[in-house]
Amino acid sequence: MLSPSGRSIAMVDIRDAVDGDLAAITAIYAHNVLHGTGTFALEPAGEAEMRSGFQTVHDLRLPYLVAVENGRVVGYAYAAPFRTRPAYRYVVENSIYLAEDATGRGIGKQLLNRLIDLCTARGLYSMIAVIGDRENGGSIGVHAACGFTHTGYLPRAGFKFGRWLDVVFMTRDLLPPNDVPQGDGWAD
């Protein structure tokens, strides 16, 4: 089967990330920082900083996933609180990063679909994508294909690689809204 880009759709194993994946995760993120506009970071995070973020997500019992192809981590995704104030506890923000040679092969979509399934099962009500760069067609397309709708953007929110970048917001309901949500969201 071919992806929309005409490349073969990758058969990857999507699993929970473990401590031993952090070196690969750090390298993938570093490449995206140095060469992409999906993150507005200007300097790559070190492994200690990446481990801290991984631990925060793990402590909240939110999903942190990796895509593994032929024994190699080629992408990762996680859900984290959109904001940390308690009223936001039913909403998460997703993050997805791929190795350079893993783009355009359906791996991001596989990671995002699994993330959606796990967050829905957790009883979370919505997921927000905060996409760096309005010209990031790959990420916008993957989110749209997974049921996200465009909900707004912030013009000129960041300056990277000598140009202004917009931020795109896309949202997807995970569960039908209730007058009184069930559970405590990511705070339970």
Secondary structure, DSSP 4 states (H G I P E B T S, - for coil): -B-TTSSBPP--EEEE--GGGHHHHHHHHHHHHHH-SSS--SSPPPHHHHHHHHHHHHHTT--EEEEEETTEEEEEEEEEESSSSGGGTTEEEEEEEE-GGGTTSSHHHHHHHHHHHHHHHTT--EEEEEEE-TT-HHHHHHHHHTT-EEEEEEEEEEEETTEEEEEEEEEEESS---SS-SS-GGG-
